[in-house]
Amino acid sequence: MWFLALAVSSCLLLLTGPAEAGIKPLESHFAEPATAAPVDPRGPASGGSLEMEAIPDDFHNANTLTDELEYEDYLDFDKILAMGEDDYNEGDEIDDIPTPAPELDLEAGPSDPKVRRARLLRLFHGRSRLQRINVVNAKFGFRLYRSLRNHVNQTDNILFAPAGISIAMGMIALGVGPRTQVQLYETLGFGEFVNASAHYNNATVHKLFRKLTHRLFRRNFGYMLRSVNDLYLRQDVTVHEPFRTDAKGYYFAEPQSVDFADPAFLRKANSRIQKLTKGLIKEPLQSVDPNMVLMLLNYLYFKGTWEMKFPKEQTHYRNFRVNEKQQVRVAMMQNKGSYQAASDNQLQCDILRLPYTGNISMLVVIPQKLSGMRKLEQEISPTLINKWLSNMTNRTREVVFPRFNLKQNYDLIGHLKDMGLTELFEGGDFSPMTAEEIAINWFQHQGTITVNEEGTEAAALTQVGFMPLSTQTRFIVDRPFLFLIYEHRTDCLVFMGRVVNPTQN
């Protein structure tokens, strides 16, 4: 039994401004690089005081990200675009889907499969095909988040990139047989998407991931966002030509023949990863099994600038409540301007939208009680996000938000098994990919995010219910919160995570 390896590397970073993104030809794939007391999260009452202390003068010199790494080309993306039709019309089409039966009680429990399907179809209405598959990707991301949460401490931070993992799994789906594909589609939710319309099939999924790669690879919208896939093949192993063609055509991943036993491969692969993630993911491949047959990696990189940057001179230290017993001193950014927000009385949380330049933003979700995080994590869904976004109000608000820098590394095999995906790791059918008997024994996801005054850089059914207008004028984010990075043109959940302790890296 040979082994198939996967890694999904992600980064997220807030920086001073946009930069040009590019791509190198595949023949240069391995080119060497150039050398206290509880505080109300809504803020103090009018006239109240904040406990804070000034930031030292040299703080920003040590903590502000810069453009030290040059933005070189990594692939000739324009050449790739010219290689085939991108099928934009199909992906942007808002086609008809079945209407949920009117007699169904959509407020019933989620255990009824008819109700679950009806809710999904209602959420699909009025959205393009690409937006629909991203709704499914987000549903998978929230399920995976809950699995990650169940295996870490309540005081641990969380960070991962749902979009990058879904894209990697989409490529795997090209190389598995019918039985294994059914289980993979069920776990990822691709089956729900395909079954939503008689016009959809397996090829539709891969076409839309191709389109998503195009859409995520942006350089002219005021931010940089891109997804790049790499596929490495052991020298003495052959993959079937249809898989090779489809991997290149749909996922822009040209299989590269390598010697996994050669130490130079590890050095060169890590060098490429570091370049593609602008130095944010450093040497994720500590070692490689020389018997490895095929290794797949996905890199998801984002660099954005706040629409309204936080003035550095207003950054100050203040307390952040980790839990009922622990507080930490953190650097808090502060700004005042027009921000969108919402309040959810049912889940007892507040939602703040921090926009980046371009149609992309960070949603910050703050439970009103420290004990409310668990329920929020359990209930979060695409339906809930849609409700929050559609009920936001825009008004002048003061925002106090912590600087933070997270790095997380997860082995996803156990989590995917818990979600019902076992065949990839235990005797799955990979016959469309290769004649070798293989299984996945390594599936790593590594992410890093830095949030500061300038921006972020990272290398990671409308529900019926009353939503009151948010009248808050102050958002003091001084307790654990969730964050979600959304690309709104495609409804793509790019990154998500939880910050419990901003001082923990």
N, C-alpha and C positions, 0 to 999 in steps of 0.2 A: 504494500500500500504506500503510495507516494503522497506527498503533502502539498496542498495549495495554500498560499499565504496571502493575507490581505492586510493592508494598513490604510487607515484613513487619517491623514494629517490635516489639521485645521489651524488657522490663525485668525485673530481678530485684533485690530489696532486702531486707535484714534490718533490721527496725526494732523499736522498743520495744513495740509492741502493735498489735492489730487496729484497723481503722477501718471505718466504714460505707461500703459501695460503693453507687453509684447510677448513674442514667442520665437524660440530658436528652431531651425530646421532639425529634423530627426537625426540627420547624419552627425550633427554636433551635440547629440543627446548627452554625451558624457564629457563634454569639454570641461577642463579644470577651471574653477573660479578664480577671478582676480583676488590677487592678494589684498459709674456714677449713678444719679437718680434716674428712674424711667422718664423718657421724654415722649410726648405725644407726637406720633409720626406726621400729624397735620401741622405741626409747628406750635410755637408758644402762642398763648393768647395775646391779643393786641396789647402792646406795651411791655410784653414779657421780654426777658433777656436770654441770650444764648450763651452757654458756657463754651468759650473758645479761646484759642491762643494763636498768636501770629505764626506764620510760616517763616523759617529762617530765609535770609536773602539767597543762600546758595541752594535752596531746595529744588527749584525748577531746573537749574543746570544739571542736577543729578537725576531728575525724574522725568524730564520732557523728552519724548522720542524725536529722533531726527531722521533725515534722509541720508544716512551714511552709506547705505547699500545702494548701488546704482541700479536703475530699472532697465536691465538688459532684456533683449528679446529671448524668448525661450522656445517658441514655435512660430513658424510662419503661418499665423492664424488666417490671414487673408488668403493664402494659398489653399489652406484647408477648406475655407468657405467656398472657394471656387471649384473644389473637387466634386461637389454634388449639390443637388437641390436641397434647400433647407426646409422646404415644406412649411413655410410660414403661414400660408393661408389656412391649411388644415389645423395647425396648432392654435391659431387665434380664433378659430371658428367657435361660435356659441351655438351648438346644435341642440336639437330637441332631445330630451330624455324623458322617461316615463314620469308621470305625475303620481305622487303617493296617493294611495287610496284615501278618500276623504273620511272614511269611518275609523281610520286608525287614530288611536290616542297617542300623539307624539310625545306626550308628557309621561307616558308609561315608563316602566323601568327598562334599562338597556339590555336585559336578558332576552327580550323578544327580538329575534333576528329580523322580523318584518318591520318592527319599529326602528331598529338600527339602520336598515336599508332606506327606509322612508326619510329619516333624518339626513342621511348622506345625500340622497337625491335632491332634497330640498336645498341643501347647502350648495349643490352643484348648479342650481338654476341661475341663469344670468352670468355664468362664468365660462371662460374659454377652456378648451381642453387642457392647455398647459396649467391654468389655474386649478383645474380640477385634480390633476395628478399631484399638484403641490398640496392640495387639501389632504389627499391620501398620505403623502409623505409626512405632513405635519402630524397626522393621527398616529403614524408609526413612531415618529419622534417623541411624542408625548408618552406613548406606551414604553418606549425604551428609557425615557427619563425616569419613569416610575420604577422600572427595574433597577436602574443605577442607584436611585434614591434608597431602595430597600436594602442595598448592600453596602452602604456607607453610613457613617455616624451622622446624627442630626446636626452636628456642628461643622460638617465638611462642606466645602464649596463644590459645585458641579459645573462642568463645562463640556459641551460636545456640539458637533455640527450635524444635525439630522440630514441636511441636503447632501452632504458629502457621503454619508453612509448609504443613503438611498441610491445615489448614483453608482457607487461601487457594487451594491447588490443588484442593480439593474444590469450591470455588465456580467455578473455571475450568471444571471438568468439566461443569458445568451448561450451558456455552455452546459446547461443541465437538461436532463431528460424529462419527459412528461410528469412522472411521479414526483420527482424532486421539485420540479417547477411548481406543481400544485401547492406543495407545502410552503415553498418560498413566497409565492404570490399571496397565500393566505396570511402569512406572518407580516409581510410588508404592506398588504392592503392593495396590491396591484390587481388582484382578482376583483375587488369591489369596483375598481375603476373600469376594468375591461367589461364587466357585466352591466355597467351603467347604461350602455347603448349597444344596439345591434351593429353599429358601425365601428365599434372598437374591437381590436384583437391584440395579440402579443406584440405585433410589429408596431402598433400605435404607441405602446409604452416606450419602446426604444426610440422611436422617432421623436417623442416628446422629451426624452432625456437628452437627445442630441440638440433639440431646440433649447432646452434649459441650459445646456453648456454654452450655447451661443449667447443666451440672454444673461447668464451670470458673468460672462467674460465681457466686462464693460470698462471703457476707459474715457468716455466722453460725457459722462453724466455727473461729474463732480466727485466721483468716488471710483475706487478700483475694486472689482469683484470678479473672481474667476475660479473656474474649476478645471483642473488638469489631471488626467489619468495616465499612469505608466503601467506597462505590462512586461514583465521579465520572464524569459523562458530558459530552462536549462538546455545546454548546448545539444545534448543527445536526445532530446524529446521533441516531437513534432506535434503541433496542434493542427486540427482539421482546418482546411482552407475557408469554409464558410464562417467558422468562428473568428478566424483571423480577419477576414473581410468585414464582418459585422462589427467586431471590436474597434476596428479602425474607422469604419463608416459612421457608426452611431456614437462612439465614445472617444474618438480621436486617439485611440491607444494602439500604437503600432507595436506588436510583440517584438521584444529585443532579445536576441540569443546571448546568454551570459554564462559564465562559470561561477556558480554560487560558492564553490570551494576556494576561489581566488580571493585573497584579502583585498585586492584592488577593487573588486566589485563593491564591497561594503563601503570602502572609502569614496568611491565615485558616486554610488547611489546616495549616500548621506550628503555629499557635496551638492548634488542636484536638488535634493529635498530642501537643503538650507537655502539654496538660491531661489527656488520656487516660492518658498515661504518667507523670503526676505530676512532670513536669519532667525525667525521666530521658532521654528522647529529645528532643534539641533541634535543630530545623530540619533534619530529614533530607532535605527537598526543597529542594536548593540552587537548582534551576532545573527548569522544565517545558517540554517541547517544545510550542509552540502548536498543532502539528498532532496532538497526542495525541487519540485518540478516547475512550478509557476508561481510568480509573486505579482500581486496586483496592488497598486497604491493609488489613492486619490488625494489630491491636495486642494483644499478650499481656502482661498485667501481673500481677505477683505481689508480695505483701508478706506476709512471715511473721515470726513470733517463735519463737526457739528454745524448746523445752520446758524446757531447762535453759540459761539465759543464762550466758555467760562473764563471771565477775566482772572488772570493768574494772581493779581494782587488781592483778590477776594478769597482765595483759598486759605483755609484755616484749619486748625486741629479742633476736634470735638469728640465727644463720646459716641460710640456705636454699640448698641445693645446686641450681643451675640445670643444671649438667653436671659432667663430670669436672674441668674447669678453672676454673669460675666459681662463686662464692658471693656472695650478697647478704644484707644485713642487713634483716630484716623484722620488723614488729610481730606477735608471736605471742600469740594468745589461749590461755588455759589454764583447764581445768575438770576436775572429778572427779565422777563420778556413774555411774548405770547406763546403759550404752550397748550396743547390739547390734553384733556384729562377726562376720566370717568370714575364713577364710584359704583361698586357692586354691593348692594345691601345684602343680597342673598349669601354671598361668599365673604362679606365683610372685608373687602379689600379696595384699594385705590389703584388706579392705573394711570400712568403718566407716559406720554409719547414724546421722546427726545429725537427730533428729526436730524438726519444728516443731510448734507447737500446732495440733491438728487432724491429720487422717490424711494428712499430706504430709511428705516428708523429703528430705534431701540424702544421697545415697550418695557417699562419698569412696573412690576406688579408688587404692591406692598400690602401684606396683611395688616389689618388694623390692630390685631392682637398677636403677640408672639406665638400663641398657641394655634393661630389660624393657618400656619404654613402647610400643615399636613393635609387639611381639607382642600386647600387651594391646589396643591400638587395633585391630589386625587381627581379633582374635577376639571382641570384645565384641558381644553379641547379646541379644535378649529371652530366649532360652533360658538364657544365662549369668546374666543378672540374676535370673531366676526361681530358678536353682540357688543363687545367693548368698543371696537373701532367705529361702529355705526352710531354709537351713542355718546361720542366724545364731544365736549364743548371746548371752545377756544376762548381763552381770556388771559389777561396779564397775570402771571404767577411768579412767585419767587421759588427757585429750586435750589435745594442744597443736596448734593449728590457726592458719594465717596469716590475718590480715586481708587482703582484696584488693578491688580495684575495677577491673573490666574494661570496656572499650568496644570493640566490634568492628563492622565494616561490610563486607558482602560483596556482590558482584555474583554472583548465583546462576546466570546463564544458562549460562556455560561449564561449571559443575559439573553442571547438569541435562543438558546435552548429552552430557557424558562418561558420564552414567548411562543414556543412550539416549533421552532426551526431546528430540527435535529439531523436531518438527512445530509446536510452539507458537511457535517462533522462525523457522521457515522454511516458509511456505506452508501452515500448518495450516488446518483447516476450522472456522471460527467461525460458520457459518451459523445455528445455533440462537440465537446471541447477537444478531447484527446482519447486515444486508444488506451492510454495508461490508466491503471486503477489508482485513483487519487481521492483524497479527502482534505478538508481544511483543518489544519491544526494550529493556525496562528492567525488571529484577526485582531489587530491592534488599532486603537483610535487615540490619537494624541492631539491636544489642542492647547492653544495659549491665547490669552486676550489681555490687552492693556488698554485701560480707559483713563484719559486725562483731560485737561482743559481744552485741548485742540480737537480731539475726536477719538476714534477707535481704530485699532489695527488688530487683525486676528488671522491667525493662520490655522476657524472653526466655525339649509335648514336654519334659519334664524330662530333662535330659541325664544319662545314667548316668555316674557318676564319683564317686570318693571325695572327700568334703569333711571334713577334720579339724575338730574343734571348736576354735574360736579361744580360746586360753588367754592371749592378750595382756592385760596390765594397763596398758600404756602405748601410746598412739598418738601418735608425734611426727611430724607431717606436715611434714617439712623437706626435701622433694624433690618433683619434678614429680608431679602427680596428676590424675586425671580426677574430675569431679563431675557428678552427674545429679540433677535435681529431679523426683521422682515424686509424682503425686497417686494415692494407693493405692486409693481407692474405684473409680476408673475404669482403673487401671493406665496412666495417661497420663504419658508422658515429656514434661514441660513444657519444661525447659531442660537442656542439657548443654554441657560444655566441658572445656578442659584448661588448667591453670595450671602453667606452666613457670617463670615469673618473676613473683612477686606484686608486684614493684615496677613492672612495666610496666603502663601503663594502655592 
